Amino acid sequence: MFDNLTERLSNSLRSVTGKARLTEDNIKETLREVRMALLEADVALPVVKEFIDKVKERAVGQEVMKSLSPGQVFIKIVNQELVHMMGDANDALKLNVQPPAVVLMAGLQGAGKTTTVGKLAKYLKEREKKKVLVTSADVYRPAAIKQLETLSGEVGALFVPSSTEEKPVDIANRAIAEARKLHADVVIIDTAGRLAIDEDMMNEIKALHAAISPVETLFVVDSMTGQDAANTAKAFNDALPLTGVVLTKADGDARGGAALSVRHITGKPIKFIGVGEKTDALEPFHPDRIASRILGMGDVLSLVEEAERKLDKDKADKLAKKLKKGKGFDLEDLLEQFQQMKKLGGMAGMLDKLPGMGGMAQMAQQGGVADKELKKMEAIIYSMTPHERRFPDVINGSRKKRIAAGSGTQIPDINRVLKQHKQMQKMMKKLTGKGAKNMMRGMKGMMGGGGFPGGGMPPFKM
């Protein structure tokens, strides 16, 4: 996400970072490059113009000129204005009403509305601890009703069936009545995909909105349509009182134009962003975190939150107890670490959120090199006997030949895995001995934006 924009902006801003003094001339050149980067990212022209004007106004003022490190202050201004352009802070759903809170989903055909209903139901159930009921008022597409029924089963939401013979208003009212009976906290109503120019369809959703008075009316839009996404959202907002926007397919959007344009053009906040096909791939939209990622500064907060949700705490505790008892870190444990990393989106997913690692994430994603390497290492460990995994020192030349044949790799690959294991083993010893405090200090340094201890890669090398 935002790969092209991150690369362009990083190159543009690098020229001013080390300047001892900023003048109107060198700011002008950098701003011209920033402007081109934003336009290439398909950000709407009025948004780009206002952004550049604001940055220029602040950059040529006292705030930068009197600073000891003007280049850094300039980047700080760019960061702050990016955050402001996208809405300053996350705007959460307003669900503090008499239950059930009704959420109406609207959008164009093919924007990913039905999938988003499933993702949102899962998000509210797991992270907000809400009892969620969903229904489909898409009376034109029987497949949409079936799709939502399947999704609701997957995510553990209540489902109210509907049919193509019913009217959308009747379906919605029946779902709300059922939610009251079942004491559901939230009702999410999926609607038919429509075109903004289709007057009959727009009148239908207006009538539905008027009949059920939802607390949230969310417009679901495909971020890959760039600034068109913002213009479509505006057309819908003129017809319906939208409360927010959900950007889908952001993982496939290397430009980021929609994320940067929607708020400015519609005046409505982006509440969620879809970052993948899985049912848990929906995240609250935090403008400050997105701006950090656009500027290659990482997003450690999101990584920490993701780790808390997805990593197996019991397995981590088990490993900690094992190490505390003085039992070594074996190859079974290394294999477990690889599997935990996969849960965080693989190597590219992790690097993308770490400060200064955005470029490496892009390389990892493009070639898939890092994740291919992980799969190869997994295959090597799986080709070992349980005894070899627990006691790697027994692996001699003949065993290496057998493991290489079994995993479809070469002996140098086996040696690399064994070397990597030794490095991890040393690191784990530090965690259990007197070096633990120093290790934690190093980790804090990493979180503070200084990269990994020593400024390099993670403790394991690919």
N, C-alpha and C positions, 0 to 999 in steps of 0.2 A: 504493500500500500504506500502511495506517495513516493515510490522509488525515484521516478524521473525528476520530480520536483525537488526532492531532498538533494539529489546529486547536483542539479543546476544551482540551487540556492547556496549549497555548501561552497561550490566553486566561486560564486559571485561574492559571498561574504568573506571568503578567505583573504581576498585582496585588501580588506580594511582591518582585519583582526589585529595585525601587528603594527598598524600605523601609530606613530607617536603623536600625530596631530591630524585631525580631520578637517578638510577644507570643503567648501561648497563644490569645488571641481571634482575631488575624488569621491565625494558622496554621490554626485550627479552620475558619474560613470557606473558606480555600483548599483544605484537605484535603476538605471536603465537596464542593467542585466537582470535585476530582480523582477522588473516589470515584464521583460521578455519571458522569464522563467514562469511567471504566473499566467501569462497569456498562453504559453505553450501547454500549461497544465489545464487549459480550458476553463480558467476562472473568468467569469463575466467581466466585460470591459469596465462598466461603472464601478464594480467592486475593486478592480485593480487600480483604477484612477484614484478612488478615495483612499485606498490603502497607501499608495505611494505618496499622496499629498500629506497624509498624517505623519508618515515616517519622516519625510523631508522636513516638515515643519518642526518636528521635535529634534531631528538630528542636527540641524543648523542652528539650533538654539543653545542657550547656556549649558543645558543639561549635559551635552556631549563635549563642547569646547573646553569646559573647565575641568573635565575628568582627567584623572591620571592615566587611565587606559581607555581612551575614546573608542577604539575598535570594539572592545567588549561591550561598552555601553550602547554602541550602535546596534550590535546583535541583540542586546537585551530589549531595545526599542522595537526591533523587527519582531521579536518573539511576543512582546506584549500586544502589539498591533494585530498579529496573527490571531492571538487568543481573543482579542476584542471582536475581530471580524467574524469569528465563529461562535461568539455568544458569551464570552467571559467565564461562565461556570456551567457545570452539568445541571440541566433542568429536569428534575425527577418527575415521575407521573404523580398527579394529584389524586391520590386514592383515599385520602382521609375524609370520606363521606359516609353517610348511612349505607351499609352494604345492601345490595351488591353495587360496587362501582362499575359503571358500564363504559367499556372502551370500544369505540367504533373504528374499524380499519378501512381506509379508502386508498385508491391508487389506480394506476394504469394496468392494462393487461400485461402479464409477464414480468411485473416488477418484483414478484416474490412475496406477495401478500399472505397467501395461505401458509407458506413455510414460516413467515415471520410471526403469524398468529401462534403457531406451535412453539417457536423459540421463545416468544414473549411469555406464553403460559408456563414454560419450564423455568424461565428466569424468575417470574413472580412466585412460583411454587417453591423453588429451591433457595433463592436469595432473599425474598421478601416474606417467605413463610405464609403465603396466601393460598386459600382454597380457590381454584380457578375453574370456571366453566366456559366452554367454547361452543360456538355454533356457526353454521355457514348460511348466510342469506344470499348466496350466489345461486339464484334459481335458473341460471342459463347454462351452467356447467355441472352436470351430475358428478363428473370426475373430481371437482373441487370439494364437494361434500364428502365423497369417499376418502379423498386425500386427507382432509381435516380429521375425519374419524380415526384414520390410521395414526396420524400424528398425535392426536390427543391420547391414544393408547400408549404410544411411545413415551410421552412426557408425563403421564399420570394426571392428566386433566379430565374433568367431567365433560361429557359430550352430549349435546341435545341434537338428535337427528332432525333433518329437514328434507323436504322434497321439492322438485321443480314445479309442482302444482300449487305450492303455497305462495303467498305474497311476502316479500321481505319484512314488512312491518309486522305481520302476524308471527313470522318466525322469531323475530327479535323479542316481541312481547312475551311469547311463550317461553323463550329461553330465560328471560328476566324473572318470570313467575316461577320457573323451575329452580332457578338459583336461590330465590327467597326460601323455597321449600327445603332445599338441601343445605341452606346456610352457607352458600358460597360467598367469598369476599369480592371476587371480580368476575365479570362476564365480558368475554372478548367476542365481538361480532365481526366475522369476515364478510366482505361484500364483493359483488361482481367487479371484475376489472372493467374499467370504462375509459373512453376517450373524452378529454375535456370538451371536445367540440360536439359530442353526442348529447343533444339537448334533453332527449327523453331519459337517458340514463342518469344525467346530472339531476334532473327533476326527481327521479326515483330516490337517489341517495339524500337529496334535500328533505324529501318527505319522511324518509326513515330517520334522519337526524332529528327532525322536528317532533316525531312521535316518541322517541325514546330519551331525548335530552342527555346524551352521553357526557361523562365528566372529562373524557379525553377523546378527541377525534384526531387520529394519527394518519398522516399521509405517508404511504410507503412508496419509495422511489428508488430506481436502479441508479446507483452512483456512477456507473459506467457511461451514462448518457451525458455526463459533464454538466455544462451550464444549462443544457436543455432541462435537466432535472430541476433546477431552480425555477426556470420559467414555467414548467408544468405545475410545480408546487404552488406558484403564484396564481395560476389559472384556477386551480382547485380551491385555493384560499379565498378567491373572489366569490366562489359559489357556496363554500362551506366554511363555518368558523373553525378552522383547524387550530389545534392546541400544540401540535408539534409534528416533527418529521422523523421518519426512520429511513436511514440510508442503507440499502442492501448491496450485496456484491462488492463491498469495499476492498476485499482481498484481491479482486481482479482488476482494480482501478489503480494503475500506476501513476495517474496524473493528479487526482485529488481535487479537480475543479468544482465538483458538486459540494464537497464538504466546506469549501471556502466561499461558495456563492450563496447557498441556500438561505442562511440566516439573514444576510444583507438584503436579498431580493424579496423574501417573504415576510421578514420580521418575526418569523416563527422559529423556535429553538429546535436544533437537532437533538432528539432525546436518546436515540439508540443508533448503533451502527452494526450492520451484519458483516461478519468477517470470515465466513466459511459456510459450508453446506450442513455441517452437523447441527443438531438441535441445541447445543450449548454455545454456538458461535454467534451470540448476540451480546454486545457490550454497551453499557451506558456511554454516551458521548461526552468525553471530558475535553473541552477546547484546549486547556493548558497542556494536557498530556499529548494531544494530537499535534499541537504546535511544536512541542519538544521533539517529537519524532520527525516532523517535517524538517526541522533544522539539524537533525542528526544528533540530538542530545539524549536520545533514548527515552524510555518510559518505565523506569524501575518500579514505580508504584503499581502499575497494572501487572507487571511481572510477578511482584510479591503477592498481589491479590489472587492472581491465577494459580500460583504455586499453593497458596493456602487452600484453594478450592479443589485442585486437581491431584495434588500429590498425596500419596498414601501415608498418613501420619503413623499408622501402626507399624508399617514396614521401616519407616525412618527411626522410630523408637526402638524397634528390634535391633537394627543395625547399631544404634548408639549404645544399647546395653551390651551387645556383643563386643564392641570395641572397648568399652569400659572394663570388661572382664579380662581384657588383655588378649582376646582372640583376634587373630589377624583379619585384614580385609582381603577376602579371597575373590576368585573370578566370578563366583555366583553373585557376590555383592556388586561387582563391576557391571555385570549383566543387568542387575536390578536398576542401577543408576542410569543405564542407557534407556531402559523402558520408561523410567520416570521422566527422562528428558523428552521422550516422544510425546508424553501427555501435555507438555508445554509447547507443542507445535514443532518439535525437532530443533535442530541447531539453528536454522534460519529464524524460526519463531522466537527463540531466546535472544539471539544476537540483535534482532531488530529492536528489542526493547532495552538493550544495554547502551549506556552512554558511549558515543564514539564508535559504535560497532555497526552503524546502519549500512555502510558500504560493504562490509564483510557479509552482512545478512543478505544483501542483494546478490553478491557473488555466490553465496551458498544456495540461494533460492534458484538462481539462473541455471547453475550447473548441477544443482542438487548434490554437489560433491560431498559436503559434510554428512548429509543424511545417508548417502550411498555408503560412505565409509562406516557409519554406525551400523548399517545393516550387515556389512561385510564382517565387522567385528563380532556382531551377534552370532552370525553363522559359524564363525571360528569357535566361539565359546560353546555353542550348542553341539559342535562336533567333538568336544572333549568328553571324557568319562566323568561321572560325579567326583571320583577320587582326584582326577587331574584338576578339576575346578577348585576343589578345596585345598589341594597341595600343588600349586603350579611348579614348584621346584623339581618335581619328578619328571617334568616334560623334557625328554632328551631328543636327540636327532631323529630316531626312528618314530617316536610318538609324533613329532612335528610333521613328518612325512604323511602319517596316517591322518592327522587333523587337517592338513592342507588338502589331501585328496577328498576327504569327507565334506569339506566346506567349499571346494572349488576355488581355492586360493593358493598362494605361493608361500614357501617357508619364510621369506622376509616379512610377509604379512603377519605370520604367527609371532615372529620375533617382535614386531611392532606392538602387538596386543600385549605381549608379556612385559615389554618395556613400559607401556602405558600403565599397566596394572601396578608395576613397581612404583611409579611416580605417585599414583593415587594412594598406594599403601603408605608411602612416606608421609603424604599429606594427612592421611587419617590418623597416623601416629601422633602428629603434631596436635591434632584436635583433642586427643585423649590425654596428652601429657602437659608439660608446663607451657608448651607453645600455643595452647588453645587461646590464651588472651591475645597473643600477637596475631594469631590467625583472624580472630574476630575484629581486631583493629584494622587489619587489611581488608576485610569484607566491608567494614564501614566506609573505608576509603573508596572502595569500589562504588558503593551506593551513593557517595557524595559527588560522583561524576568524574572521578579521576581514573576511570577504567579499572582493570584488574590490578592487584598489587604488582608493582613493577611496570605498570602501563601496558602489559602484554595481553596475550590471549588467556582463556580460562586455564586452570591447572592442567587440563589434558589437551594434547595437541593432536590435530588431525593429520 
